[in-house]
């Protein structure tokens, strides 16, 4: 195993653990204390994505999400040979994040598992598809153009997740991320309509990857963590 691969995997483990820990930890804490406004939950998830991106984008690209990794690989922005290691690291990180939440805050609110609202499956999963597409589009912008002056473009993926949480959080829990959904589901034994998340979210990511190809492909240079697209 090369040092570069270990560095990438370690960053994905730590970053995904932070994302799941902050986001689902907020859900568990809210369930224990009577809830918080949906806007507050949206801010929490914005930060849950922003913090690990800011910390780890230069180490691994801070994918933090198997659907994002899949879309980057399908579109030619990421090497396929690196996909299995990233997926394994993201799943491990999500499990560590959920386990930490369970150990420190308890298992209220099904440990933050994503549970669709009864009778709203169609609307909810249309929302999951739409916001997953938006998230992947935001990632592609950062991958193709770089972080921008003052790193402002790294705000785009967290903003997509925060907006999703505000809009469809009450309907589906706003997943957009198979690892984020799987970890608390496994540790809380909450499997309600779980299969839909693993169908709709990757499908939306694949759709964006199919229609949004980079103008030029150079895997060694293209991807998250670049300051700018200019030399």
C-alpha positions as CSV (number, residue, x, y, z in Angstrom):
1,X,0.0,0.0,0.0
2,X,1.4,3.4,-1.0
3,X,1.6,6.2,1.4
4,X,-0.5,8.4,-0.9
5,X,-3.3,5.8,-0.8
6,X,-3.2,5.5,3.0
7,X,-3.4,9.3,3.2
8,X,-6.4,9.5,0.9
9,X,-8.2,6.7,2.7
10,X,-7.4,8.1,6.2
11,X,-8.8,11.5,5.1
12,X,-12.0,9.9,3.8
13,X,-12.5,7.9,7.0
14,X,-11.9,11.0,9.2
15,X,-14.0,13.3,7.0
16,X,-16.9,11.0,6.6
17,X,-16.9,10.3,10.3
18,X,-17.0,14.0,11.0
19,X,-19.9,14.5,8.5
20,X,-22.0,11.8,10.0
21,X,-21.0,12.6,13.6
22,X,-21.9,16.3,13.4
23,X,-25.1,15.8,11.3
24,X,-26.6,12.8,12.9
25,X,-25.4,13.9,16.3
26,X,-27.5,17.0,15.9
27,X,-30.5,14.9,15.1
28,X,-30.0,12.7,18.1
29,X,-29.4,15.7,20.4
30,X,-32.6,17.4,19.0
31,X,-34.6,14.2,19.6
32,X,-33.4,14.1,23.2
33,X,-34.3,17.8,23.9
34,X,-37.6,18.2,22.0
35,X,-36.4,19.1,18.6
36,X,-35.0,22.2,16.9
37,X,-36.3,24.3,14.0
38,X,-35.7,22.9,10.5
39,X,-33.6,25.9,9.7
40,X,-31.3,25.0,12.6
41,X,-31.0,21.5,11.3
42,X,-30.1,22.8,7.9
43,X,-27.3,24.9,9.4
44,X,-26.0,21.9,11.3
45,X,-25.8,19.8,8.1
46,X,-24.2,22.7,6.2
47,X,-21.5,22.7,8.8
48,X,-21.3,18.9,8.9
49,X,-20.3,19.0,5.2
50,X,-18.2,22.2,5.3
51,X,-16.0,21.3,8.2
52,X,-14.6,18.0,6.7
53,X,-14.3,19.5,3.2
54,X,-12.3,22.4,4.6
55,X,-10.1,20.1,6.6
56,X,-9.5,17.3,4.0
57,X,-10.2,18.5,0.5
58,X,-6.5,18.8,-0.2
59,X,-5.7,15.4,1.3
60,X,-8.3,13.3,-0.5
61,X,-10.6,15.6,-2.4
62,X,-13.1,15.2,0.5
63,X,-15.6,13.1,-1.5
64,X,-17.3,11.9,1.8
65,X,-20.0,10.2,-0.2
66,X,-20.0,7.0,-2.4
67,X,-22.4,8.6,-4.8
68,X,-20.0,11.6,-5.3
69,X,-17.1,9.2,-5.9
70,X,-19.2,7.2,-8.4
71,X,-20.1,10.4,-10.3
72,X,-16.6,11.7,-10.4
73,X,-15.3,8.3,-11.7
74,X,-18.1,7.9,-14.3
75,X,-17.4,11.4,-15.7
76,X,-13.7,10.9,-15.9
77,X,-12.8,13.2,-13.1
78,X,-11.5,10.5,-10.8
79,X,-9.6,7.2,-11.4
80,X,-11.7,4.0,-11.3
81,X,-8.8,2.1,-9.6
82,X,-9.2,4.4,-6.6
83,X,-13.0,3.9,-6.2
84,X,-13.0,0.7,-4.0
85,X,-10.7,2.2,-1.5
86,X,-12.7,5.4,-1.2
87,X,-16.0,3.5,-0.9
88,X,-14.6,1.3,1.9
89,X,-13.1,4.3,3.7
90,X,-16.4,6.3,3.5
91,X,-18.4,3.4,4.9
92,X,-15.9,2.8,7.7
93,X,-15.9,6.5,8.5
94,X,-19.7,6.6,8.5
95,X,-19.9,3.7,10.9
96,X,-17.3,5.3,13.2
97,X,-19.3,8.5,13.2
98,X,-22.5,6.8,14.0
99,X,-20.9,4.6,16.7
100,X,-19.4,7.7,18.3
101,X,-22.8,9.4,18.3
102,X,-24.4,6.3,19.9
103,X,-21.7,6.1,22.6
104,X,-21.8,9.8,23.5
105,X,-25.4,10.9,22.9
106,X,-27.4,7.7,22.8
107,X,-29.7,6.3,20.2
108,X,-32.6,8.7,20.3
109,X,-34.2,9.5,16.9
110,X,-33.1,6.2,15.5
111,X,-29.5,7.4,15.7
112,X,-30.3,9.9,13.0
113,X,-31.4,7.3,10.4
114,X,-33.1,8.5,7.3
115,X,-36.8,7.5,7.5
116,X,-39.2,8.6,4.7
117,X,-42.6,10.0,5.7
118,X,-45.4,7.6,5.2
119,X,-47.5,8.5,2.1
120,X,-44.9,10.9,0.7
121,X,-42.5,8.4,-0.9
122,X,-42.9,9.7,-4.5
123,X,-42.5,13.4,-3.5
124,X,-39.7,12.6,-1.1
125,X,-37.6,10.5,-3.4
126,X,-38.1,13.0,-6.3
127,X,-36.6,15.5,-3.9
128,X,-33.7,13.0,-3.1
129,X,-33.0,12.7,-6.8
130,X,-33.1,16.4,-7.5
131,X,-30.9,17.5,-4.5
132,X,-28.5,14.7,-5.2
133,X,-28.1,16.0,-8.7
134,X,-27.6,19.5,-7.3
135,X,-25.0,18.2,-4.9
136,X,-23.1,16.4,-7.7
137,X,-23.3,19.5,-9.9
138,X,-21.8,21.6,-7.1
139,X,-19.0,19.1,-6.7
140,X,-18.3,19.1,-10.4
141,X,-18.0,22.9,-10.4
142,X,-15.4,22.7,-7.6
143,X,-13.6,19.8,-9.4
144,X,-13.4,21.7,-12.7
145,X,-12.8,25.2,-11.6
146,X,-10.9,24.8,-8.3
147,X,-11.7,26.2,-4.9
148,X,-11.7,29.9,-6.1
149,X,-10.4,33.0,-4.4
150,X,-10.7,32.7,-0.6
151,X,-11.9,29.1,-1.2
152,X,-15.5,30.3,-1.7
153,X,-16.5,27.4,-4.0
154,X,-16.1,24.8,-1.3
155,X,-19.3,26.4,0.2
156,X,-21.3,25.1,-2.8
157,X,-21.6,21.4,-1.8
158,X,-22.5,22.2,1.9
159,X,-25.0,24.8,0.7
160,X,-26.7,22.1,-1.5
161,X,-26.9,19.7,1.5
162,X,-28.2,22.5,3.9
163,X,-30.9,23.5,1.4
164,X,-31.8,19.9,0.9
165,X,-32.1,19.4,4.7
166,X,-34.4,22.4,4.9
167,X,-36.7,21.4,2.0
168,X,-36.9,17.6,2.1
169,X,-35.5,16.8,5.5
170,X,-39.0,16.4,6.9
171,X,-39.9,14.0,4.1
172,X,-36.9,11.7,3.8
173,X,-34.3,12.9,6.3
174,X,-32.3,14.3,3.3
175,X,-29.8,11.6,2.6
176,X,-28.0,12.3,-0.7
177,X,-25.3,10.0,0.6
178,X,-25.5,6.1,0.8
179,X,-22.9,5.9,3.6
180,X,-24.7,8.5,5.7
181,X,-27.9,6.5,5.4
182,X,-26.4,3.0,5.8
183,X,-24.4,3.6,9.0
184,X,-27.1,4.7,11.4
185,X,-29.6,2.3,9.8
186,X,-27.3,-0.6,10.6
187,X,-26.5,0.5,14.1
188,X,-30.1,1.3,15.0
189,X,-31.6,-1.6,13.0
190,X,-33.8,0.9,11.2
191,X,-34.5,-0.4,7.7
192,X,-37.7,1.4,6.6
193,X,-37.7,1.8,2.8
194,X,-33.9,1.6,2.9
195,X,-33.6,0.3,-0.6
196,X,-35.1,3.4,-2.1
197,X,-32.2,5.5,-1.0
198,X,-29.7,3.1,-2.6
199,X,-31.6,3.2,-5.8
200,X,-32.5,6.9,-6.2
201,X,-29.4,8.6,-4.9
202,X,-26.8,6.7,-7.1
203,X,-29.1,6.9,-10.1
204,X,-29.3,10.7,-9.8
205,X,-25.5,10.9,-9.5
206,X,-25.0,8.7,-12.5
207,X,-27.4,10.9,-14.5
208,X,-25.4,14.0,-13.9
209,X,-22.2,12.3,-14.6
210,X,-23.6,11.0,-18.0
211,X,-24.5,14.5,-19.2
212,X,-21.8,16.6,-17.6
213,X,-18.4,15.6,-19.0
214,X,-15.3,17.8,-18.4
215,X,-14.0,19.6,-21.4
216,X,-10.6,17.9,-21.0
217,X,-9.8,14.9,-18.8
218,X,-6.5,14.7,-16.9
219,X,-7.1,12.5,-13.8
220,X,-3.7,13.5,-12.4
221,X,-4.7,17.2,-12.3
222,X,-8.5,17.2,-12.2
223,X,-10.5,16.9,-9.0
224,X,-11.4,18.5,-5.8
225,X,-8.7,20.3,-3.9
226,X,-7.3,22.4,-6.7
227,X,-7.1,26.1,-5.8
228,X,-7.8,27.2,-9.4
229,X,-8.3,25.8,-12.9
230,X,-5.6,28.2,-14.1
231,X,-1.9,27.0,-14.1
